[in-house]
Structures are given as C-alpha cells and as structure tokens.
Amino acid sequence: MSGAPNSAAGGGTPAWSAADLAGDPHARSDKPARVRSMFSAIAGSYDLNNRLHSFWQDQRWRRFAVREAGVTAETDALDVACGTGDLTRLLAGAGARRVVGLDFTRAMLDVAETKRTRPSDARIEYVEGDATRLPFEPASFDVLTIAFGIRNVGDPRAALREFRRVLRPGGRLVVLEFDRPRLRVVGAVSEFYTNRVMPWTATLISGDRSGAYRYLPKSVRSFMNTAEMGEAIGEAGFGEWRATGLSLGVCVCHRAVAR
C-alpha cells in the first residue's frame, strides 16, 4: 500500500482530513491505504473506545452474531476484519472446531494476539489479509462473520463475492453493521451523539491525530443502508437473507445462507 498517509497517533499526516471527508470516503481509490493507516493509529485504544461509546453494547451485539451463526463443534469459522479479536474469540468460545481471524491491519492483530487468555483461544489462527482477496481455498468454511468492517473494505461487493467463494454451500454469513435508526427521535439522538459527541470524546481518549473518529461516523452515513446491503448480499450468491435491528436499529445483524 504505497502512498498510505502516515497517521501515527502522535503525529504525521492524518489519514483523513476534513477536506478528505467533504465527499464520499467510500469513493476514494486510496481508501484501503487510509483505512489501514487509521486503524494502525488507534489499535491501542480501540477496545476502550468501543466499550465506552457503545455503552458496552458492542459485546452484546457480537454475542447475538455468534448465535445467528449457529456454531457447533464441527464448524470451521472465518472472522473477517477481526480487529482485536473480540468476535473471533467468541466464535472459539462457542465451540467452533477451527477459527481464523483475518484483518488488513497488523497493529490490530498484534493486539488480538495479546488477548489469548482462555483455552479456547488456542483454536484461533490470526492472519493478515485483504477481504477482497481472501487467502483461502473455495468452500473452506461453514461460517463467515464480519463485525463493523464491511464498510471499511475498498470494494464491499467484491468482498461479499469472496465470502461466498470461501463458504461451503449452506454456510452462514453474519454481518454486523451500523445503520440509521428508523424512529425519528432515536435517529436524531443517535446522529447528534455519533456526529458531535463521539468524535470529540473518542479522539480525546485515544490521542488520535489520524482523523479516525471523523471518518467513522461519515463512513456510516454514506454507506449502504439495510435494504441495499441485503440486495448486495443476494447478488453475491446468498439466499435466506434476514436483517435484525439491535438497540433500536443503531446496529443491524444481517444473516444469509450460501446458495
């Protein structure tokens, strides 16, 4: 990823400036490089900010995703955009036979490796890789999960096609992603918090100068909504799609089955 901005938390050129975010960040050809640089900058404070700014709901959402995945002792699971490994570890704890956590950012995987504290964590393999070019043979997994990562991929539709390729027929895809709540009052409160409060407090806690917490709310506002995500999942070769709103629609869990 040559040309990636140097977005170390302590200084350097930010991955996302205000000018960069004036338009649609998903339309930028250099989005993958910027995302990698951004997550490298915030890896150390990522878990703390997730807990605080979701009011500890992020782990509840991940546990719901694991239930939707239908993990058994015969399950081979891939967690894409695994970050610091929270969902990966939950899949292993649910009894999956094999769990692979894949992420685009080495700094996030380095944090994930430090969290091996339970016997079930021994079944996890962490791999650095690109969601649009998964380093696995076709039909390698029974379950594929991705939590709050699909909108950060350079080409989400290409990633969904890759997800179908590496899943066995009948395999389950589970996607957690943020959305805009439909209830007007909830949406207004969520928008104010996400766009005004969270960027300031998260930046203060992390000491981040990469622009991560300006990018993240903008990336939600400009990404596919629930219906559009369902259509993209279907086009990638999945059926039986359903979407479940969590926390009054702030988060949505998509589940589909590989045809």
URQUIFEN-V649591 format. One record per backbone hydrogen bond with DSSP energy under -1.0 kcal/mol. NH is the residue of the N-H (numbers start at 1). CO is the residue of the C=O. Records with the same first field share a line. If there is no record, write none. Layout:
NH: CO + CO
This chain:
4: 1
7: 5
11: 8
16: 210
21: 17
22: 19
27: 24
28: 25
31: 28
34: 30
35: 31
36: 32
37: 33
38: 34
39: 35
40: 36
41: 37
42: 38
49: 45
50: 46
51: 47
52: 48
53: 49
54: 50
56: 51
57: 54
61: 57
62: 58
63: 59
64: 60
65: 61
66: 62
67: 63
68: 64
69: 65
75: 72
77: 98
78: 143
79: 100
80: 145
81: 102
82: 102
85: 82
89: 85
90: 86
91: 87
92: 88
93: 89
94: 90
95: 92
96: 91
97: 75
98: 75
99: 123
100: 77
101: 125
102: 79
103: 127
109: 105
110: 106
111: 107
112: 108
113: 109
115: 112
116: 113
117: 115
121: 118
122: 119
123: 120
124: 121
125: 99
127: 101
129: 103
133: 130
136: 134
139: 165
140: 166
141: 166
142: 76
143: 76
144: 172
145: 78
146: 174
148: 176
152: 149
159: 155
160: 156
161: 157
162: 158
163: 159
164: 160
165: 161
166: 162
168: 141
170: 258
171: 168
172: 142
173: 256
174: 144
175: 254
176: 146
177: 252
179: 250
187: 183
188: 184
189: 185
190: 186
191: 187
192: 188
193: 189
194: 190
195: 191
196: 192
197: 192
198: 193
201: 197
202: 198
203: 199
204: 200
205: 201
206: 202
207: 203
214: 211
215: 211
216: 212
218: 214
219: 215
220: 216
221: 217
222: 218
223: 220
229: 225
230: 226
231: 227
232: 228
233: 229
234: 230
235: 231
236: 232
237: 234
238: 233
239: 257
242: 255
244: 253
246: 251
250: 247
251: 246
252: 177
253: 244
254: 175
255: 242
256: 173
257: 239
258: 171
259: 237
